[in-house]
Protein backbone atom coordinates (compact mmCIF):
# COMPACT_ATOMS: atom_id res chain seq x y z
CA UNK A 1 0.00 0.00 0.00
CA UNK A 2 1.06 3.58 -0.53
CA UNK A 3 1.54 6.04 2.29
CA UNK A 4 -1.62 7.83 1.10
CA UNK A 5 -3.67 4.65 1.33
CA UNK A 6 -2.21 3.88 4.76
CA UNK A 7 -2.99 7.42 5.90
CA UNK A 8 -6.61 7.21 4.71
CA UNK A 9 -7.06 3.82 6.39
CA UNK A 10 -5.65 5.04 9.71
CA UNK A 11 -7.72 8.24 9.56
CA UNK A 12 -10.91 6.27 8.95
CA UNK A 13 -10.06 3.80 11.72
CA UNK A 14 -9.86 6.78 14.09
CA UNK A 15 -13.15 8.07 12.66
CA UNK A 16 -11.58 11.41 11.78
CA UNK A 17 -12.64 13.61 8.90
CA UNK A 18 -10.01 15.08 6.60
CA UNK A 19 -10.64 18.48 8.20
CA UNK A 20 -10.32 17.10 11.75
CA UNK A 21 -6.97 15.49 10.93
CA UNK A 22 -5.75 18.64 9.20
CA UNK A 23 -6.72 20.70 12.25
CA UNK A 24 -4.85 18.29 14.53
CA UNK A 25 -1.59 18.74 12.62
CA UNK A 26 -2.04 22.41 11.78
CA UNK A 27 -2.45 21.95 8.04
CA UNK A 28 -5.05 22.82 5.45
CA UNK A 29 -7.57 20.07 4.64
CA UNK A 30 -6.45 20.15 0.98
CA UNK A 31 -2.99 19.05 2.12
CA UNK A 32 -4.43 15.88 3.66
CA UNK A 33 -6.45 15.23 0.49
CA UNK A 34 -3.28 15.59 -1.61
CA UNK A 35 -1.39 13.22 0.71
CA UNK A 36 -4.14 10.60 0.60
CA UNK A 37 -4.51 10.84 -3.18
CA UNK A 38 -0.76 10.48 -3.73
CA UNK A 39 -0.49 13.94 -5.30
CA UNK A 40 2.60 14.72 -3.23
CA UNK A 41 5.84 13.08 -4.33
CA UNK A 42 7.08 12.62 -0.77
CA UNK A 43 5.49 13.78 2.49
CA UNK A 44 8.03 15.74 4.55
CA UNK A 45 9.37 13.88 7.60
CA UNK A 46 8.07 16.58 9.96
CA UNK A 47 4.54 16.12 8.57
CA UNK A 48 4.81 12.32 8.81
CA UNK A 49 5.73 12.68 12.48
CA UNK A 50 2.73 14.94 13.11
CA UNK A 51 0.39 12.61 11.22
CA UNK A 52 1.62 9.56 13.12
CA UNK A 53 1.16 11.34 16.45
CA UNK A 54 -2.34 12.52 15.50
CA UNK A 55 -3.31 9.02 14.39
CA UNK A 56 -1.65 7.31 17.36
CA UNK A 57 0.56 5.13 15.18
CA UNK A 58 4.18 4.99 14.08
CA UNK A 59 5.69 6.58 10.98
CA UNK A 60 6.67 3.05 9.93
CA UNK A 61 2.98 2.07 9.96
CA UNK A 62 2.13 5.01 7.70
CA UNK A 63 4.97 4.36 5.27
CA UNK A 64 4.76 0.55 5.26
CA UNK A 65 4.78 -0.80 1.73
CA UNK A 66 5.73 2.53 0.13
CA UNK A 67 9.27 2.18 -1.18
CA UNK A 68 9.80 5.93 -1.48
CA UNK A 69 10.17 5.96 2.28
CA UNK A 70 12.68 3.13 2.56
CA UNK A 71 15.57 4.27 4.68
CA UNK A 72 19.22 3.42 4.08
CA UNK A 73 19.04 1.24 7.21
CA UNK A 74 16.32 -0.91 5.65
CA UNK A 75 18.23 -1.18 2.37
CA UNK A 76 21.44 -1.96 4.28
CA UNK A 77 19.88 -5.04 5.80
CA UNK A 78 20.26 -6.77 2.43
CA UNK A 79 23.53 -7.99 0.90
CA UNK A 80 23.99 -5.07 -1.50
CA UNK A 81 27.17 -3.23 -2.40
CA UNK A 82 27.33 0.46 -1.50
CA UNK A 83 26.82 1.35 -5.18
CA UNK A 84 23.71 -0.87 -5.36
CA UNK A 85 22.28 0.69 -2.20
CA UNK A 86 22.77 4.17 -3.63
CA UNK A 87 21.17 3.20 -6.95
CA UNK A 88 18.18 1.60 -5.22
CA UNK A 89 17.53 4.68 -3.12
CA UNK A 90 17.86 6.98 -6.15
CA UNK A 91 15.57 4.73 -8.21
CA UNK A 92 12.87 4.78 -5.55
CA UNK A 93 12.74 8.57 -5.65
CA UNK A 94 12.28 8.75 -9.43
CA UNK A 95 8.88 9.45 -10.99
CA UNK A 96 6.96 6.28 -11.93
CA UNK A 97 7.33 6.87 -15.69
CA UNK A 98 11.12 6.97 -15.31
CA UNK A 99 11.08 3.83 -13.13
CA UNK A 100 9.02 2.10 -15.82
CA UNK A 101 11.55 3.13 -18.49
CA UNK A 102 14.37 1.70 -16.39
CA UNK A 103 12.42 -1.55 -15.88
CA UNK A 104 11.91 -1.82 -19.63
CA UNK A 105 15.61 -1.26 -20.21
CA UNK A 106 16.49 -3.96 -17.68
CA UNK A 107 14.18 -6.40 -19.46
CA UNK A 108 15.68 -5.61 -22.86
CA UNK A 109 17.13 -8.79 -24.42
CA UNK A 110 20.81 -8.44 -25.08
CA UNK A 111 23.75 -10.73 -25.74
CA UNK A 112 26.66 -10.89 -23.38
CA UNK A 113 28.74 -13.19 -25.67
C-alpha angles and dihedrals in degrees: 000000000000123000088251092055091046090049093051091048093050092045092052092046088057089047092236125150119227089253093050091052092046090051091050093056097035096248136124116265090239088063091059090047090052091048093049093046092050092243091135117076093216129356110232115253092240090056092046089054091051092047093049091050092048091049094042094237138104127269086240089060091052095047098039111132095011107111094197087075098050109129126218087250091060092046090046091060089075126073096259129140117243089255091052092049091052092048092049093052092047091047092052091056094052122103113266094250090057091046089052091051090052091049090052090050091050090052093049110121111240137162121243094187 
